[in-house]
Amino acid sequence: MAAKAASLQCSIPNSVRSNARIRSMNPTARMQTRIHRLIEDQGIVLMPGCYDALSAAIVQKTGFSAGFISGYALSASLLGKPDFGLLTPPEMAETARFVCAAASLIPIIADADTGGGNALNVQRTVKDLIAAGAAGCFLEDQAWPKKCGHMRGKQVIPAEEHAAKIASARDAIGDTDFFLVARTDARATSAKHGLSDAISRANLYMEAGADACFVEAPRSDDELKEIGRSTNGYRVCNMIEGGVTPLHTPEELKAMGFHLIVHPLTSLYASARAILDTLKTLRENGTTRDHLQKMATFEEFNQLVDLQSWFKIEKRYSNF
């Protein structure tokens, strides 16, 4: 595996290399997205996960500058199933339409998983997400059926195959305001060589046209620091409560060399805990009257969904 990781650079298809050279001669062509501007303005961008229109609206209302639609969270909320390759790209694109409409003031990045197949499928997936209003996507190199990056039993496709998919995605994006993150899950494939393979892959994918790289599931602070030192370009870090990567603040991760910090499951886990606790109370007591402090009030929720604005619209058009 170590020899393979060291030789990845030589196995890039000529067409991918050619496209990468053309793009490298015109670097400003990929520097105008909303996500690029956020990174440049803030230095580090914290992105909580969302999984439907309501959670996206909450992300926006609580003051975050960007959000992320997690495939794990969407598989749970839409299908009631784990992140086990069961969610499809059209289901993600449909959800992205609702999410982006509900949080129209902030850019939303979507999880494109493996892109739905080969380089041709990737182009359709990317174009569907652009049409839905997404500001970017994650595209990973797992073999199908993919799994959550912090689960066991993952495999990755050949690095040059995923580099071609990244190049295909870049061509589909063109000059659209769309930020492409190349994710690699190679760290999990080998305790000895997985990290070096993942770093080589991340740099290969950056050459192929990604805007940022994402080495999934590092196991320690030392591995986080090595990723920050050895990968090129903007870097993404995943913070999953209960996952294999140590939890850190954005400033701590910025010092390690990261730029986008994703909390993909925080809102999902918080919602699940609140629902479990409240429904347990209801089941045991038959009422929630002594536990209302744990719930949003009728008025608070109406403010959350901006009810008064709809009354104003109704009044405006009721006089015709």
C-alpha positions in Angstrom: 0.0 0.0 0.0 2.9 2.4 0.8 4.3 1.8 -2.7 0.9 2.4 -4.2 0.4 5.6 -2.3 3.8 6.9 -3.4 3.0 6.2 -7.1 -0.5 7.7 -7.2 0.8 10.8 -8.9 2.1 8.8 -11.8 -1.2 7.1 -12.5 -3.3 10.1 -13.3 -4.9 9.8 -16.7 -3.5 12.1 -19.3 -6.8 13.9 -19.8 -7.0 14.6 -16.1 -3.5 15.9 -16.0 -4.2 18.1 -19.1 -7.3 19.6 -17.5 -5.4 20.2 -14.2 -2.6 22.0 -16.0 -5.1 24.2 -17.9 -6.8 25.1 -14.6 -3.5 25.8 -12.8 -2.7 28.4 -15.5 -6.0 30.2 -14.6 -6.3 29.8 -10.8 -8.8 32.7 -10.4 -11.4 30.7 -12.3 -12.2 28.8 -9.2 -11.8 31.5 -6.6 -15.1 33.3 -6.8 -17.6 31.0 -5.0 -19.4 32.0 -1.8 -17.5 29.3 0.1 -14.1 30.7 -1.1 -15.2 34.2 0.1 -16.3 32.9 3.5 -12.9 31.2 4.0 -11.0 34.3 2.9 -13.1 36.6 5.1 -13.3 34.3 8.3 -10.2 32.2 8.0 -12.2 29.2 9.4 -15.8 28.4 8.6 -18.0 26.4 11.0 -20.8 24.5 9.2 -23.5 22.6 11.2 -25.4 19.8 9.5 -29.1 20.0 8.5 -31.4 17.4 7.0 -34.7 19.2 6.1 -36.1 22.6 5.6 -36.8 23.3 9.3 -33.3 22.3 10.5 -31.8 24.4 7.7 -33.9 27.4 8.8 -32.7 27.0 12.3 -29.1 26.9 11.1 -29.6 30.2 9.4 -31.6 31.8 12.2 -28.9 30.9 14.8 -26.3 32.9 12.9 -24.2 30.4 11.1 -22.7 31.5 7.8 -23.0 28.2 6.0 -24.7 24.8 6.4 -24.2 21.2 5.3 -26.7 18.5 4.2 -25.4 15.3 5.7 -26.1 12.1 3.8 -26.0 10.2 7.1 -28.6 12.6 8.6 -30.8 12.5 5.5 -30.8 8.7 5.3 -31.9 8.7 8.9 -34.6 11.4 8.6 -35.9 10.6 5.1 -35.6 6.8 5.2 -35.3 6.0 8.9 -32.2 3.9 7.9 -28.4 4.1 8.6 -25.8 5.6 6.3 -25.3 2.4 4.4 -25.5 3.3 0.7 -29.3 3.4 0.7 -29.8 7.1 -0.1 -29.9 8.0 -3.8 -28.6 11.2 -5.5 -32.1 12.3 -6.6 -33.3 12.1 -3.0 -30.4 14.3 -1.9 -31.1 16.8 -4.8 -34.8 17.0 -3.9 -34.0 17.6 -0.3 -31.4 20.2 -1.3 -34.2 22.2 -3.0 -36.2 22.5 0.2 -33.1 23.1 2.3 -31.7 25.9 0.1 -35.1 27.6 -0.2 -35.5 27.5 3.6 -32.0 28.9 4.2 -31.6 31.1 1.2 -29.3 33.7 2.9 -26.5 31.2 3.5 -24.6 28.8 1.2 -25.4 25.1 1.7 -23.0 22.3 0.8 -24.6 18.9 0.0 -23.2 15.4 0.5 -23.0 13.8 -2.9 -21.6 10.5 -1.5 -19.9 8.7 -4.4 -21.7 10.8 -7.1 -24.1 8.0 -8.1 -21.7 5.9 -10.2 -18.9 6.7 -12.7 -17.7 10.0 -14.1 -20.9 10.3 -16.3 -23.2 9.9 -13.3 -21.2 12.4 -11.4 -21.9 15.1 -13.9 -25.7 14.5 -13.6 -25.4 14.5 -9.8 -23.5 17.7 -9.7 -25.8 19.5 -12.2 -28.9 18.4 -10.2 -27.4 19.8 -7.0 -26.5 23.1 -8.8 -30.1 23.3 -10.1 -31.4 22.7 -6.6 -29.5 25.7 -5.3 -26.6 24.0 -3.5 -23.3 25.9 -3.1 -21.1 22.9 -3.3 -20.8 19.2 -2.6 -18.6 16.5 -1.1 -17.6 13.7 -3.5 -15.9 10.6 -1.9 -13.8 7.7 -3.1 -15.6 4.9 -1.3 -16.6 1.7 -3.2 -20.3 1.2 -3.4 -22.2 0.6 -1.2 -20.6 3.3 0.8 -20.9 3.7 4.6 -20.5 6.5 7.1 -16.8 7.4 7.3 -16.7 6.4 11.0 -18.1 2.9 10.5 -16.1 -0.2 9.8 -16.0 -2.2 6.6 -15.2 0.5 4.1 -13.3 0.1 0.8 -12.1 2.7 -1.7 -11.9 2.7 -5.5 -8.6 3.2 -7.3 -7.3 6.7 -6.8 -7.1 7.5 -10.6 -10.7 6.5 -11.0 -11.8 9.0 -8.4 -9.5 11.6 -9.8 -11.3 11.2 -13.1 -14.6 11.7 -11.3 -13.3 14.9 -9.7 -12.2 16.2 -13.1 -15.7 15.3 -14.5 -17.4 17.1 -11.6 -15.2 20.2 -12.3 -16.2 20.2 -15.9 -19.8 20.0 -15.0 -19.4 22.9 -12.6 -17.9 25.2 -15.2 -18.0 28.8 -13.9 -20.9 28.1 -11.5 -20.8 29.2 -7.9 -20.2 25.7 -6.6 -17.5 24.5 -4.2 -16.1 21.0 -4.9 -14.7 19.0 -1.9 -12.9 15.8 -2.7 -13.2 13.3 0.2 -11.0 10.2 0.7 -11.8 7.4 3.1 -8.5 5.6 2.5 -7.4 6.2 6.1 -9.7 3.4 7.3 -8.3 0.8 4.9 -5.0 0.3 6.6 -3.8 1.1 10.1 -0.2 1.2 8.8 -0.4 2.9 5.4 -4.0 4.3 5.4 -3.0 7.9 6.4 -0.2 8.2 3.9 -2.4 6.8 1.1 -5.2 9.2 2.1 -2.8 12.2 2.0 -1.5 11.1 -1.5 -5.1 10.7 -2.7 -6.1 14.1 -1.3 -3.3 15.8 -3.2 -4.1 13.9 -6.4 -7.8 15.0 -6.2 -6.7 18.6 -5.7 -4.7 18.4 -8.8 -7.7 16.9 -10.6 -9.8 20.0 -9.9 -11.2 20.0 -6.3 -11.5 23.2 -4.4 -10.7 21.5 -1.1 -9.7 18.1 0.2 -11.2 16.1 3.1 -9.3 13.2 4.7 -12.1 11.4 6.6 -11.8 9.9 10.0 -8.3 10.7 11.3 -7.7 8.9 14.6 -5.6 11.4 16.7 -4.3 14.9 17.0 -1.1 13.8 15.4 -2.9 12.6 12.3 -4.9 15.8 12.1 -1.6 17.8 12.3 0.0 15.6 9.6 -3.0 16.2 7.3 -2.7 19.9 7.9 1.0 19.8 7.0 1.0 17.4 4.1 -2.2 18.1 2.0 -2.5 21.0 -0.4 -5.1 23.7 -0.7 -8.1 24.2 1.6 -8.8 21.5 4.1 -12.1 20.1 5.6 -12.4 18.5 9.0 -15.3 16.5 10.2 -16.4 16.7 13.9 -18.7 13.8 14.8 -19.8 13.3 18.4 -18.9 9.8 19.3 -16.8 9.3 16.1 -13.1 8.3 15.9 -11.7 11.8 15.4 -11.0 13.9 18.5 -13.4 16.9 19.0 -11.9 20.4 18.7 -12.9 24.0 18.4 -12.6 25.8 15.1 -9.7 27.8 16.4 -7.9 24.7 17.5 -8.4 23.1 14.1 -7.4 26.3 12.3 -4.1 26.1 14.1 -3.7 22.6 12.7 -4.3 23.9 9.1 -8.0 23.4 8.5 -10.4 25.8 6.9 -13.9 24.2 6.8 -15.2 22.5 10.0 -18.3 20.4 9.6 -20.5 19.3 12.4 -22.7 17.1 10.3 -24.7 15.2 13.0 -24.9 17.6 15.9 -28.4 18.8 15.0 -29.6 15.3 14.2 -28.3 13.8 17.5 -29.7 16.7 19.5 -33.1 16.4 17.9 -33.1 12.6 18.4 -32.3 13.0 22.1 -35.0 15.6 22.6 -37.6 13.6 20.8 -36.7 10.4 22.7 -36.8 12.2 26.1 -40.1 14.0 25.4 -41.9 11.1 24.0 -40.7 8.9 26.9 -42.2 11.5 29.3 -45.5 11.6 27.3 -45.7 7.8 27.3 -45.1 7.5 31.0 -47.2 10.5 32.2 -49.8 10.8 29.5 -49.1 14.6 29.3 -46.2 17.0 28.9 -47.7 19.8 31.1 -44.9 19.5 33.7 -42.1 19.4 31.1 -43.0 22.3 28.8 -39.6 24.0 29.5 -38.0 21.3 27.4 -40.0 22.2 24.4 -40.4 25.2 22.1 -43.6 27.1 22.9 -46.4 27.7 20.3 -45.3 31.3 19.9 -41.6 30.5 19.7 -42.2 28.0 17.0 -44.4 30.4 15.0 -41.5 32.9 15.1 -39.1 30.2 13.9 -41.2 29.6 10.8 -41.9 33.3 10.3 -45.6 33.0 10.6 -46.3 36.8 10.8 -44.8 37.4 7.3 -47.3 35.0 5.9 -50.2 36.9 7.6 -48.9 40.1 6.0 -48.8 38.5 2.6 -52.3 37.1 3.1 -53.6 40.6 4.1 -51.9 42.2 1.1 -53.7 40.1 -1.4 -57.0 39.7 0.4 -58.2 43.2 -0.7 -58.4 42.6 -4.4 
